[in-house]
Amino acid sequence: MAKCNFCGSEIEKGTGMIFVEKVGKVRNFCSSKCERNVDLGRIPRHTRWTQEFRKLKGKIAADVEKEALQREAEATATAGKMKVGISGAAAKKLKGGA
């Protein structure tokens, strides 16, 4: 599934809007709200309801971050081989360290 370029939410298949610029850049939006905010020149990390703002302010639950780190660890695995270890900082976060 694609992610919205403004708010960061996942877009279900068959919904949302896709814009392709003349230079070939593809932009995905989940709603017209996100599209308008980009057109107005707003920055996602300054807009309270976006994922980027929530990450910046530490408001995303630890469980969500833990799942993302586990997905990152699974992505580093190679086909038919053992999983490759994740970085030290990511391992500390998975174990619950700071």
PLY file of the C-alpha trace (Angstrom):
ply
format ascii 1.0
element vertex 98
property float x
property float y
property float z
element edge 97
property int vertex1
property int vertex2
end_header
0.00 0.00 0.00
1.08 3.56 -0.68
1.57 6.23 1.97
0.19 9.74 1.80
2.93 12.24 0.98
1.54 14.76 3.46
0.05 13.03 6.50
1.87 9.68 6.28
-1.20 7.47 6.61
-1.48 4.33 4.51
-3.80 4.58 1.51
-6.06 1.62 0.80
-5.97 0.22 -2.70
-8.51 1.92 -4.95
-8.75 5.10 -2.86
-6.87 8.36 -2.67
-5.36 10.47 -5.44
-2.15 10.13 -7.42
-0.50 13.14 -9.07
2.38 12.81 -11.48
4.36 16.00 -12.07
5.99 16.88 -15.39
9.41 15.97 -13.99
8.14 12.47 -13.17
7.68 12.88 -9.42
4.69 10.91 -8.11
2.64 12.27 -5.21
0.07 10.19 -3.33
-2.67 11.81 -1.24
-5.23 10.08 0.95
-7.72 12.95 0.81
-8.34 16.39 -0.61
-7.45 17.76 2.84
-3.85 16.62 2.40
-3.75 17.85 -1.19
-4.95 21.33 -0.20
-2.44 21.57 2.65
0.41 20.85 0.23
-0.97 23.43 -2.22
-1.08 25.98 0.61
2.60 25.31 1.32
2.12 23.82 4.76
4.84 21.64 6.26
3.76 18.23 7.68
5.95 18.49 10.78
4.16 21.76 11.72
0.66 20.34 11.18
-0.65 18.69 14.35
-2.63 15.79 12.82
0.19 14.33 10.68
2.36 11.33 11.55
5.53 13.39 11.17
4.35 15.88 13.83
3.38 13.08 16.20
6.79 11.43 15.80
8.57 14.73 16.33
6.66 15.44 19.56
6.96 11.85 20.86
3.21 11.22 20.75
3.32 8.00 18.75
2.95 4.96 20.97
6.03 2.86 21.64
4.25 -0.17 20.19
3.98 1.45 16.78
7.71 2.25 16.77
8.52 -1.26 17.93
6.51 -2.77 15.07
8.28 -0.51 12.58
11.69 -1.57 13.91
10.70 -5.23 13.65
9.57 -4.70 10.04
12.94 -3.04 9.35
14.74 -6.05 10.81
12.68 -8.43 8.67
13.38 -6.35 5.57
17.13 -6.71 6.06
16.82 -10.50 5.90
18.09 -12.13 2.73
16.34 -14.93 0.86
17.27 -18.40 2.16
19.71 -17.06 4.77
19.55 -16.13 8.41
18.29 -12.69 9.32
20.91 -9.98 9.35
21.19 -8.05 12.60
19.80 -4.55 12.90
21.74 -1.47 13.91
22.74 -0.91 17.53
20.37 2.02 18.06
17.44 0.05 16.64
18.31 -2.95 18.84
18.31 -0.75 21.97
14.87 0.61 21.06
13.53 -2.93 20.55
14.84 -4.00 23.95
13.21 -0.98 25.58
16.31 1.13 26.12
16.49 4.84 25.45
0 1
1 2
2 3
3 4
4 5
5 6
6 7
7 8
8 9
9 10
10 11
11 12
12 13
13 14
14 15
15 16
16 17
17 18
18 19
19 20
20 21
21 22
22 23
23 24
24 25
25 26
26 27
27 28
28 29
29 30
30 31
31 32
32 33
33 34
34 35
35 36
36 37
37 38
38 39
39 40
40 41
41 42
42 43
43 44
44 45
45 46
46 47
47 48
48 49
49 50
50 51
51 52
52 53
53 54
54 55
55 56
56 57
57 58
58 59
59 60
60 61
61 62
62 63
63 64
64 65
65 66
66 67
67 68
68 69
69 70
70 71
71 72
72 73
73 74
74 75
75 76
76 77
77 78
78 79
79 80
80 81
81 82
82 83
83 84
84 85
85 86
86 87
87 88
88 89
89 90
90 91
91 92
92 93
93 94
94 95
95 96
96 97
